[in-house]
Amino acid sequence: MDKVRDMAKNESFEKQTWKPGNVLSPLPVVLVSCGGVAGWKPNIITIAWTGSVCSDPPMLSISVRPERYSFGIIKNTGEFVVNVPFRRQARAVDWCGMVSGRDVDKWEGAALSQAPALKVQCPIIRECPIHIECQVRETLNLGSHVMFVSEVAAVQISSSLIDAKGRFRLEKAGLLAYGLGQYFELGAVIGRFGFSVQKRKHKSRR
Ligand SMILES: Cc1cc2nc3c(=O)[nH]c(=O)nc-3n(C[C@H](O)[C@H](O)[C@H](O)COP(=O)(O)O)c2cc1C
């Protein structure tokens, strides 16, 4: 920690005041699939306003503007799948957030394919490495967006991200992040949960 204090001495802490806004970054950016049930056609919407909100039961939220085509689908069917994309899928992620399922078939346009989910009736996006199937538990009208607070019903992870010991190697995924209107790629692992309080292992000297 002394090193951190020394570094801080040389830094300028001057700040500018901005008007309140959504500057919290980076955020995950995901492809949410929905529909394919009760007469609703399957659709995809790009979502950045998403996050984990509860550990037990596992829950996450997505916030959707009511004018989105996907909004009516999710509100009426009460389910969706969060598909976490690879970095290389950035173009499809952006495009699915630029056009509406009212006008185009995003599956066809983004060369993405549907596969059955385990616990919900809407399809997963097969080309994505991580699928989180969700059932809506609460709907909160917040203002511009409606938040769907949802319970995670099932999770699927690509076998390519699981090592021989059964560990989920997230760093292999080449994931995408989003902030202030820009896409970022995630970099190297720099520590594990609790590393700041763990004793350092000293190399044995022979
Ligand atoms: C990077 C990115 C993030 C987005 N995040 C959200 C979001 O969190 N909530 C939302 O309602 N729309 C969001 N959008 C906009 C929708 O994805 C977009 O309006 C889309 O065309 C809606 O599709 P639909 O009409 O087929 O539902 C985002 C778009 C992009 C490109």
Ligand as a Chemical Component Dictionary entry (heavy atoms), coordinates in Angstrom:
data_LIG
# 
_chem_comp.id                   LIG 
_chem_comp.type                 NON-POLYMER 
_chem_comp.pdbx_formal_charge   0 
_chem_comp.three_letter_code    LIG 
# 
loop_
_chem_comp_atom.comp_id 
_chem_comp_atom.atom_id 
_chem_comp_atom.alt_atom_id 
_chem_comp_atom.type_symbol 
_chem_comp_atom.charge 
_chem_comp_atom.model_Cartn_x 
_chem_comp_atom.model_Cartn_y 
_chem_comp_atom.model_Cartn_z 
_chem_comp_atom.pdbx_ordinal 
LIG C1  C1  C 0 -24.434 -0.788 -27.357 1  
LIG C2  C2  C 0 -25.935 -0.664 -27.251 2  
LIG C3  C3  C 0 -26.545 -0.780 -26.006 3  
LIG C4  C4  C 0 -27.944 -0.661 -25.889 4  
LIG N1  N1  N 0 -28.521 -0.797 -24.660 5  
LIG C5  C5  C 0 -29.867 -0.690 -24.536 6  
LIG C6  C6  C 0 -30.486 -0.866 -23.266 7  
LIG O1  O1  O 0 -29.845 -1.160 -22.265 8  
LIG N2  N2  N 0 -31.829 -0.748 -23.210 9  
LIG C7  C7  C 0 -32.605 -0.441 -24.302 10 
LIG O2  O2  O 0 -33.836 -0.322 -24.188 11 
LIG N3  N3  N 0 -32.033 -0.287 -25.527 12 
LIG C8  C8  C 0 -30.694 -0.410 -25.662 13 
LIG N4  N4  N 0 -30.105 -0.268 -26.886 14 
LIG C9  C9  C 0 -30.940 0.045  -28.048 15 
LIG C10 C10 C 0 -31.667 -1.174 -28.619 16 
LIG O3  O3  O 0 -30.801 -2.282 -28.722 17 
LIG C11 C11 C 0 -32.204 -0.801 -30.022 18 
LIG O4  O4  O 0 -33.145 0.247  -29.912 19 
LIG C12 C12 C 0 -32.781 -1.972 -30.803 20 
LIG O5  O5  O 0 -32.886 -1.590 -32.134 21 
LIG C13 C13 C 0 -34.133 -2.408 -30.274 22 
LIG O6  O6  O 0 -34.519 -3.549 -30.986 23 
LIG P1  P1  P 0 -36.024 -4.076 -31.047 24 
LIG O7  O7  O 0 -36.892 -2.920 -31.504 25 
LIG O8  O8  O 0 -35.959 -5.193 -32.044 26 
LIG O9  O9  O 0 -36.381 -4.536 -29.677 27 
LIG C14 C14 C 0 -28.728 -0.399 -27.027 28 
LIG C15 C15 C 0 -28.100 -0.308 -28.287 29 
LIG C16 C16 C 0 -26.719 -0.441 -28.388 30 
LIG C17 C17 C 0 -26.065 -0.354 -29.741 31 
# 
loop_
_chem_comp_bond.comp_id 
_chem_comp_bond.atom_id_1 
_chem_comp_bond.atom_id_2 
_chem_comp_bond.value_order 
_chem_comp_bond.pdbx_ordinal 
LIG C1  C2  SING 1  
LIG C2  C3  SING 2  
LIG C2  C16 DOUB 3  
LIG C3  C4  DOUB 4  
LIG C4  N1  SING 5  
LIG C4  C14 SING 6  
LIG N1  C5  DOUB 7  
LIG C5  C6  SING 8  
LIG C5  C8  SING 9  
LIG C6  O1  DOUB 10 
LIG C6  N2  SING 11 
LIG N2  C7  SING 12 
LIG C7  O2  DOUB 13 
LIG C7  N3  SING 14 
LIG N3  C8  DOUB 15 
LIG C8  N4  SING 16 
LIG N4  C9  SING 17 
LIG N4  C14 SING 18 
LIG C9  C10 SING 19 
LIG C10 O3  SING 20 
LIG C10 C11 SING 21 
LIG C11 O4  SING 22 
LIG C11 C12 SING 23 
LIG C12 O5  SING 24 
LIG C12 C13 SING 25 
LIG C13 O6  SING 26 
LIG O6  P1  SING 27 
LIG P1  O7  DOUB 28 
LIG P1  O8  SING 29 
LIG P1  O9  SING 30 
LIG C14 C15 DOUB 31 
LIG C15 C16 SING 32 
LIG C16 C17 SING 33 
# 
